[in-house]
Amino acid sequence: MSLQTTVFIGVGIYIFAMLVIGIYASRRIHTTAEFAVAGRSLGVWLLATTIIATWFGGGMMMGGSGAAYDNGMIGVIADPFGAAVCLFLVGMFFARLMRRLKFFTFVEFVEQRFGPTCGFIASFASLFSTILWTGGMLVAFGLIFEILTGVPMLYGILGGALVVIVYTMIGGMLAVALTDFVQIIIIVVGLVVLLVVVLIDSGGWGAIAARLPEDAWRMVPISNSPEIWLNYMRAWLIYGLADICSQSLLQRAMAAKNERVAQNAFYVAGVGYLALGMIPVMLGIIASVTMPELENSEQVIPALALEHLHPVFVAVFVGALLAAIMSSCDSTLLAGATILSTNMLPLVRRNPTDPQRLITARWGIVVCGVLAVAVAINAKEVFNTALDANLLTLAAIIVPFVLGVWWKKANRSGALSAMIAGILIWLASGLIYPDLPGDLLGLGASLVTMVTVTLLTQKIDPPRGLVDRDGNTVDLDNRLGVLLSGA
């Protein structure tokens, strides 16, 4: 049996299993709450695994290993290091409150705290991030298929998108969580097997380490120009800070059984993600020694699999690669669709019913998926496409969100001014100083603007109170994620 046939059989079995899980989950979906947040029923381990699987996508498998191949440890500051920091921050400062509010989206918080205009801007930024991120993951999907089977990249993108759209559309958050649980097992097995085999074939770690350049483990820049240090700061913040208000992450906090589960699941996920994320990083660094002539560094993991694994194990590993990509795509598509049904539908249909919201959420997955395919067809890189997905969030949304959660004085005028200032500085920077990280400069402008305008407008625009989805006043005590027992 040829390698191509073996891979196709393995992929077929894997896709069939994902669709079966989606059909199983669909039998328990009758309301928007069951579709969007699994009826708020997820326990700590299922929640932690779906968080890890969501974060551990093609950006890490393909882009992260490629960045490590090209630049060593300093190339992967954003992911996995910044991404792991984000998970800990969400668990410590945001998970308990997001679960307490009983919302479906973080945009609902922004709307209630700062009004519908700010909510609309946050919705647009989140949808932009969702579509761009998913597009980057689909690029990885198509790239893998082209390398390992010879199937043109376009067909891989279209086929991968179709499968993810179908099982997410029919099964919602429960299908995503259950498939993520299976996918993370496949990912771990595939990566560990590949790392062990590659190390053995390469003569052990000692033989690799002796051939690495001195700066392979360096995690701070060597040069001291402002552009380099600003981009270095951006690498830490583009995931580590901006993704604190990622809908796909906070939606998991909202799906937890209770606040304690939400909090602890993010801590478990932070540790698990960093440990798992270091495997592609190590594989990229190893390949920089053993396979120094790769034309496209983002092909490093498939290239290692072809070089070192038996065809049967290649098929298993392809399953791991596809699992990593699908586990990100399904989560981001669900996040975008939830925002469409929860925050955008009321703009065109006043007081929509729950069945109308559910239908919109299902078809919203198709809409977001089609737009992501369009991005994927035109994108060239996995890692940079995924990074750029967060630029609007970093420049304009994260400051109002964080201050809205933790600063009682935060008001509508300050938040709206901060969003506008962040976007304008980001746009201006791109035109005047394209080598500087415009989203990071926008972040600074957003922070200064919000603090200044908020303090100047306290009397004419007093801060709004916070109520949960049921209209009850929210208790703001015990919001820090330090409670290991109780609710």
C-alpha positions as CSV (number, residue, x, y, z in Angstrom):
1,M,0.0,0.0,0.0
2,S,1.4,3.4,-1.0
3,L,1.9,6.2,1.5
4,Q,-0.7,8.3,-0.2
5,T,-3.3,5.5,0.1
6,T,-2.4,4.9,3.8
7,V,-2.8,8.6,4.6
8,F,-6.1,8.8,2.8
9,I,-7.5,5.8,4.7
10,G,-6.3,7.3,8.1
11,V,-7.7,10.7,7.3
12,G,-11.0,9.1,6.2
13,I,-11.3,7.2,9.5
14,Y,-10.5,10.4,11.5
15,I,-13.0,12.5,9.6
16,F,-15.7,9.9,10.0
17,A,-15.1,9.8,13.7
18,M,-15.4,13.6,14.0
19,L,-18.7,13.6,12.1
20,V,-20.1,10.8,14.3
21,I,-19.3,12.9,17.4
22,G,-21.0,15.9,15.8
23,I,-24.2,13.9,15.1
24,Y,-24.2,12.5,18.7
25,A,-23.9,16.0,20.1
26,S,-26.6,17.4,17.9
27,R,-29.2,15.2,19.7
28,R,-28.6,17.3,22.8
29,I,-28.9,20.7,21.1
30,H,-32.3,22.4,21.5
31,T,-31.6,25.9,22.6
32,T,-29.0,28.6,21.9
33,A,-27.5,28.0,25.4
34,E,-26.9,24.3,24.6
35,F,-25.4,25.2,21.2
36,A,-23.2,28.1,22.3
37,V,-22.1,27.1,25.8
38,A,-23.0,23.4,26.0
39,G,-25.7,24.3,28.6
40,R,-23.0,25.5,30.9
41,S,-22.2,21.9,31.8
42,L,-18.5,21.3,31.1
43,G,-16.3,19.9,33.9
44,V,-12.7,20.9,34.6
45,W,-10.9,18.2,32.5
46,L,-13.1,18.4,29.4
47,L,-13.0,22.2,29.6
48,A,-9.2,22.2,30.0
49,T,-8.7,19.9,27.1
50,T,-10.9,21.9,24.8
51,I,-9.0,25.1,25.8
52,I,-5.7,23.4,25.0
53,A,-7.0,22.0,21.7
54,T,-8.4,25.4,20.8
55,W,-5.1,27.1,21.4
56,F,-3.0,24.3,19.9
57,G,-3.7,24.7,16.2
58,G,-1.9,24.9,12.9
59,G,-0.3,28.1,14.1
60,M,1.7,26.2,16.7
61,M,2.2,22.9,14.8
62,M,3.2,24.4,11.5
63,G,4.0,28.1,12.2
64,G,5.6,27.7,15.6
65,S,7.9,24.9,14.5
66,G,8.8,26.9,11.5
67,A,9.6,30.0,13.6
68,A,11.8,27.9,15.9
69,Y,13.5,26.4,12.8
70,D,14.3,29.9,11.5
71,N,15.0,31.9,14.7
72,G,15.3,29.5,17.7
73,M,13.5,30.3,20.9
74,I,13.2,34.0,20.3
75,G,11.0,33.2,17.2
76,V,8.3,31.6,19.4
77,I,7.9,34.2,22.1
78,A,4.3,34.9,21.0
79,D,3.4,31.2,20.9
80,P,3.7,29.1,23.0
81,F,5.0,31.5,25.7
82,G,2.7,34.5,25.3
83,A,-0.2,32.2,24.6
84,A,0.4,30.3,27.8
85,V,0.7,33.5,29.8
86,C,-2.8,34.5,28.4
87,L,-4.4,31.3,29.7
88,F,-3.0,32.0,33.2
89,L,-4.2,35.6,33.1
90,V,-7.7,34.6,32.1
91,G,-7.9,32.0,34.9
92,M,-6.6,34.6,37.5
93,F,-8.5,37.7,36.5
94,F,-11.4,37.0,34.2
95,A,-12.8,33.5,34.2
96,R,-14.8,33.8,37.4
97,L,-16.6,37.0,36.3
98,M,-17.3,35.8,32.8
99,R,-19.0,32.6,34.2
100,R,-20.9,34.7,36.8
101,L,-22.4,36.9,34.1
102,K,-24.1,34.0,32.2
103,F,-23.4,35.7,28.9
104,F,-22.7,34.0,25.6
105,T,-20.1,36.5,24.3
106,F,-17.7,38.9,25.8
107,V,-19.3,41.5,23.5
108,E,-22.4,41.4,25.7
109,F,-20.2,42.6,28.5
110,V,-18.8,45.4,26.4
111,E,-22.4,46.4,25.3
112,Q,-23.7,46.5,28.8
113,R,-20.7,48.4,30.2
114,F,-20.2,50.8,27.4
115,G,-23.2,50.8,25.1
116,P,-24.1,49.5,21.7
117,T,-21.6,51.4,19.6
118,C,-18.7,50.0,21.6
119,G,-20.3,46.6,21.3
120,F,-20.5,46.9,17.6
121,I,-16.8,47.8,17.3
122,A,-15.9,44.9,19.6
123,S,-18.1,42.5,17.4
124,F,-16.4,43.6,14.2
125,A,-12.9,43.2,15.7
126,S,-13.8,39.8,17.1
127,L,-15.2,38.6,13.8
128,F,-12.1,40.0,12.0
129,S,-9.9,38.0,14.3
130,T,-12.0,34.9,14.0
131,I,-12.0,34.8,10.2
132,L,-8.4,35.7,9.8
133,W,-7.3,33.1,12.4
134,T,-9.4,30.4,10.8
135,G,-8.0,31.3,7.5
136,G,-4.5,30.8,8.8
137,M,-5.5,27.3,10.1
138,L,-7.0,26.3,6.8
139,V,-3.7,27.3,5.1
140,A,-2.0,24.8,7.4
141,F,-4.6,22.2,6.5
142,G,-4.1,22.6,2.8
143,L,-0.3,22.7,3.1
144,I,-0.2,19.4,5.0
145,F,-2.4,17.7,2.3
146,E,-0.2,19.0,-0.5
147,I,3.0,17.8,1.1
148,L,1.9,14.4,2.2
149,T,-0.6,13.4,-0.5
150,G,0.2,15.5,-3.5
151,V,-3.4,16.9,-3.5
152,P,-3.4,20.6,-4.5
153,M,-3.5,22.9,-1.6
154,L,-6.8,24.4,-2.7
155,Y,-8.6,21.1,-2.3
156,G,-7.2,20.5,1.1
157,I,-8.4,23.9,2.2
158,L,-11.9,23.3,0.8
159,G,-12.2,19.8,2.2
160,G,-10.9,20.7,5.7
161,A,-13.3,23.7,5.9
162,L,-16.3,21.5,4.8
163,V,-15.7,18.9,7.5
164,V,-15.2,21.4,10.3
165,I,-18.2,23.5,9.2
166,V,-20.5,20.4,9.2
167,Y,-19.7,18.9,12.6
168,T,-19.6,22.3,14.3
169,M,-22.8,23.4,12.7
170,I,-24.8,20.4,13.8
171,G,-23.2,19.9,17.3
172,G,-22.2,23.3,18.6
173,M,-20.0,23.7,21.7
174,L,-20.6,20.1,22.9
175,A,-19.4,18.7,19.6
176,V,-16.4,21.0,19.7
177,A,-15.6,19.9,23.3
178,L,-16.0,16.2,22.6
179,T,-14.0,16.3,19.4
180,D,-11.3,18.4,21.1
181,F,-11.0,15.7,23.7
182,V,-10.3,13.1,21.1
183,Q,-8.1,15.4,19.1
184,I,-5.8,16.3,21.9
185,I,-5.1,12.6,22.6
186,I,-4.2,12.2,18.9
187,I,-2.0,15.3,19.0
188,V,-0.1,14.2,22.1
189,V,0.5,10.7,20.8
190,G,1.6,11.9,17.4
191,L,4.0,14.5,18.7
192,V,5.6,12.4,21.3
193,V,6.1,9.5,18.9
194,L,7.7,11.8,16.3
195,L,10.0,13.6,18.9
196,V,11.3,10.2,20.2
197,V,11.9,8.7,16.8
198,V,13.6,11.9,15.5
199,L,15.9,12.1,18.6
200,I,16.8,8.4,18.2
201,D,17.5,8.7,14.5
202,S,19.6,11.9,15.1
203,G,21.9,10.3,17.6
204,G,20.3,11.7,20.8
205,W,20.0,15.2,22.2
206,G,23.7,15.5,22.8
207,A,24.5,15.2,19.1
208,I,21.9,17.9,18.3
209,A,23.0,20.3,21.0
210,A,26.6,20.3,19.9
211,R,25.6,21.6,16.5
212,L,23.2,24.3,17.5
213,P,24.3,28.0,17.3
214,E,25.0,29.8,20.5
215,D,21.9,32.0,20.3
216,A,19.4,29.1,19.7
217,W,18.1,29.4,23.2
218,R,18.2,33.2,23.4
219,M,14.8,34.8,24.4
220,V,15.7,38.5,24.2
221,P,16.9,40.5,21.2
222,I,20.6,40.9,20.5
223,S,20.2,44.3,18.8
224,N,19.0,47.4,20.6
225,S,17.1,49.4,17.9
226,P,13.6,50.7,18.9
227,E,12.0,48.8,16.1
228,I,13.4,45.5,17.3
229,W,12.4,46.0,20.9
230,L,8.9,47.3,20.0
231,N,8.3,44.2,17.9
232,Y,9.6,42.0,20.7
233,M,7.1,43.6,23.1
234,R,4.4,43.0,20.5
235,A,5.4,39.3,20.3
236,W,4.6,38.9,24.0
237,L,1.4,41.0,23.9
238,I,-0.2,39.9,20.6
239,Y,-1.3,36.6,22.3
240,G,-0.4,37.2,25.9
241,L,-2.6,40.3,26.3
242,A,-4.9,40.7,23.2
243,D,-6.3,37.2,23.5
244,I,-7.6,37.8,27.0
245,C,-10.8,38.9,25.3
246,S,-10.7,36.2,22.7
247,Q,-14.3,35.0,22.2
248,S,-13.2,31.4,21.7
249,L,-11.5,31.4,25.1
250,L,-14.0,33.3,27.1
251,Q,-16.8,31.2,25.6
252,R,-15.2,28.3,27.4
253,A,-15.3,30.1,30.7
254,M,-19.0,30.7,30.1
255,A,-19.5,27.0,29.4
256,A,-18.1,25.8,32.7
257,K,-20.2,24.1,35.4
258,N,-19.3,26.8,37.8
259,E,-16.7,29.6,38.5
260,R,-14.3,27.3,40.2
261,V,-14.3,24.9,37.2
262,A,-13.7,27.8,34.9
263,Q,-10.8,29.2,36.9
264,N,-9.0,25.9,37.4
265,A,-9.5,24.7,33.8
266,F,-7.5,27.7,32.6
267,Y,-4.7,26.9,35.0
268,V,-4.5,23.3,33.9
269,A,-4.7,24.4,30.3
270,G,-1.9,26.9,30.7
271,V,0.5,24.2,32.1
272,G,-0.6,21.6,29.5
273,Y,-0.4,24.0,26.6
274,L,3.1,25.2,27.4
275,A,4.3,21.6,27.9
276,L,2.7,20.4,24.7
277,G,3.7,23.5,22.7
278,M,7.4,22.9,23.4
279,I,7.4,19.7,21.4
280,P,6.9,21.4,18.0
281,V,9.4,24.1,19.1
282,M,12.0,21.3,19.9
283,L,11.3,19.6,16.6
284,G,11.8,22.8,14.7
285,I,15.1,23.4,16.5
286,I,16.3,19.8,15.8
287,A,15.3,20.1,12.1
288,S,17.4,23.3,11.8
289,V,20.4,21.0,12.4
290,T,19.3,17.8,10.6
291,M,17.4,19.4,7.7
292,P,19.0,22.8,7.1
293,E,18.0,23.2,3.5
294,L,14.2,23.3,3.8
295,E,12.8,25.9,1.4
296,N,9.7,26.5,3.5
297,S,10.3,26.3,7.2
298,E,6.6,25.8,7.9
299,Q,6.8,22.4,6.3
300,V,9.3,21.2,8.9
301,I,6.9,18.9,10.9
302,P,5.5,17.1,7.8
303,A,9.0,16.8,6.4
304,L,10.3,15.2,9.7
305,A,7.3,12.8,9.6
306,L,8.1,11.7,6.0
307,E,11.8,11.4,6.8
308,H,11.6,9.4,10.1
309,L,8.2,7.6,10.4
310,H,6.9,4.4,8.9
311,P,4.0,5.0,6.5
312,V,1.4,3.7,9.0
313,F,2.7,6.1,11.6
314,V,2.8,8.9,9.0
315,A,-0.9,8.4,8.7
316,V,-1.4,8.6,12.5
317,F,0.7,11.7,12.5
318,V,-1.3,13.3,9.8
319,G,-4.3,12.7,12.0
320,A,-2.5,14.6,14.8
321,L,-1.8,17.5,12.4
322,L,-5.3,17.6,11.2
323,A,-6.6,17.3,14.8
324,A,-4.6,20.3,15.8
325,I,-5.9,22.4,13.0
326,M,-9.6,21.3,13.3
327,S,-9.6,21.8,17.0
328,S,-8.8,25.5,16.4
329,C,-11.0,26.0,13.4
330,D,-14.2,24.6,15.1
331,S,-13.7,26.8,18.1
332,T,-13.2,30.0,16.2
333,L,-16.1,29.3,13.8
334,L,-18.3,28.7,16.8
335,A,-17.1,31.9,18.4
336,G,-17.8,34.0,15.3
337,A,-21.2,32.4,14.8
338,T,-22.2,33.1,18.5
339,I,-21.3,36.8,18.1
340,L,-23.4,36.9,14.9
341,S,-26.5,35.4,16.6
342,T,-26.1,37.1,20.0
343,N,-24.8,40.6,19.1
344,M,-25.4,41.2,15.4
345,L,-28.8,39.6,14.8
346,P,-30.6,42.1,17.1
347,L,-29.4,44.9,14.8
348,V,-31.5,43.6,11.9
349,R,-34.3,41.8,13.9
350,R,-35.6,43.3,17.1
351,N,-36.0,41.0,20.0
352,P,-35.2,37.7,18.1
353,T,-36.6,34.5,19.6
354,D,-34.3,31.8,20.8
355,P,-35.0,29.5,17.8
356,Q,-34.1,32.4,15.5
357,R,-30.8,32.9,17.4
358,L,-30.1,29.2,17.2
359,I,-30.7,29.1,13.4
360,T,-28.5,32.2,13.0
361,A,-25.7,30.6,15.0
362,R,-25.8,27.5,12.9
363,W,-25.7,29.3,9.6
364,G,-23.3,31.8,11.0
365,I,-20.7,29.0,11.1
366,V,-21.2,28.6,7.4
367,V,-20.8,32.3,6.7
368,C,-17.6,32.6,8.8
369,G,-16.3,29.4,7.3
370,V,-16.7,30.7,3.7
371,L,-15.0,34.0,4.6
372,A,-12.2,32.1,6.2
373,V,-11.7,30.0,3.1
374,A,-11.4,33.2,1.1
375,V,-8.7,34.4,3.4
376,A,-6.9,31.0,3.3
377,I,-6.8,31.0,-0.5
378,N,-5.1,34.4,-0.5
379,A,-2.8,33.8,2.5
380,K,0.8,32.6,2.2
381,E,1.9,31.9,5.7
382,V,0.3,30.2,8.7
383,F,2.2,31.9,11.6
384,N,1.9,35.5,10.5
385,T,-1.7,35.2,9.4
386,A,-2.6,33.9,12.8
387,L,-0.6,36.6,14.5
388,D,-2.2,39.4,12.5
389,A,-5.7,38.1,13.4
390,N,-5.3,39.9,16.7
391,L,-4.0,43.3,15.6
392,L,-7.4,45.1,15.9
393,T,-8.0,43.5,19.3
394,L,-4.7,44.6,20.6
395,A,-5.0,48.1,19.2
396,A,-8.5,48.9,20.2
397,I,-10.4,46.4,22.2
398,I,-8.3,44.9,25.0
399,V,-7.9,48.2,27.0
400,P,-11.6,48.9,27.3
401,F,-12.3,45.3,28.1
402,V,-9.7,45.0,30.9
403,L,-10.5,48.4,32.4
404,G,-14.2,47.7,32.1
405,V,-13.7,44.6,34.2
406,W,-11.4,46.0,36.8
407,W,-11.9,49.8,36.9
408,K,-15.2,51.0,38.4
409,K,-14.8,54.5,36.9
410,A,-14.6,53.1,33.3
411,N,-17.3,54.7,31.2
412,R,-18.7,54.8,27.7
413,S,-16.9,58.0,26.7
414,G,-13.6,56.7,27.7
415,A,-14.1,53.3,26.1
416,L,-15.3,54.7,22.8
417,S,-12.5,57.3,22.6
418,A,-10.0,54.6,23.4
419,M,-11.3,52.3,20.6
420,I,-11.2,55.2,18.0
421,A,-7.7,56.3,19.1
422,G,-6.3,52.8,18.9
423,I,-7.6,52.3,15.4
424,L,-6.5,55.7,14.2
425,I,-2.9,55.3,15.5
426,W,-2.7,51.8,14.1
427,L,-3.8,53.0,10.7
428,A,-1.5,56.1,10.8
429,S,1.5,54.0,11.9
430,G,1.0,51.6,9.0
431,L,1.2,54.5,6.6
432,I,4.0,56.6,8.2
433,Y,6.2,54.0,10.0
434,P,5.4,50.6,8.5
435,D,8.4,49.0,10.3
436,L,6.9,49.7,13.7
437,P,4.1,47.5,15.2
438,G,1.1,49.7,14.7
439,D,-1.2,47.6,16.9
440,L,1.2,48.0,19.8
441,L,1.3,51.8,19.3
442,G,-2.5,51.7,19.1
443,L,-2.5,49.9,22.4
444,G,-0.6,52.7,24.1
445,A,-2.8,55.4,22.5
446,S,-5.9,53.4,23.6
447,L,-4.7,53.2,27.2
448,V,-3.7,56.9,27.5
449,T,-6.9,58.0,25.9
450,M,-9.2,55.9,28.0
451,V,-7.7,56.9,31.3
452,T,-7.7,60.6,30.3
453,V,-11.2,60.8,28.8
454,T,-12.7,58.6,31.6
455,L,-11.4,60.9,34.3
456,L,-12.6,64.0,32.5
457,T,-16.1,62.8,31.9
458,Q,-17.2,61.2,35.2
459,K,-19.9,63.7,35.9
460,I,-21.4,63.9,32.4
461,D,-21.1,60.2,31.7
462,P,-21.3,58.2,34.9
463,P,-20.2,54.6,34.8
464,R,-22.8,51.9,34.1
465,G,-23.6,49.2,36.6
466,L,-23.3,45.5,35.7
467,V,-26.0,42.9,35.6
468,D,-26.0,39.3,34.4
469,R,-28.0,37.8,31.5
470,D,-31.0,37.4,33.8
471,G,-31.0,41.1,34.8
472,N,-29.6,40.5,38.3
473,T,-27.0,42.8,39.8
474,V,-23.6,41.1,39.7
475,D,-21.6,40.6,42.9
476,L,-18.1,41.8,42.2
477,D,-16.5,40.2,45.2
478,N,-14.2,37.1,44.9
479,R,-13.4,37.7,41.2
480,L,-9.8,36.7,41.5
481,G,-9.0,33.1,40.5
482,V,-7.6,32.1,43.8
483,L,-10.5,30.1,45.3
484,L,-9.7,26.4,45.1
485,S,-13.0,25.3,46.6
486,G,-16.6,26.3,46.6
487,A,-18.5,27.8,43.6
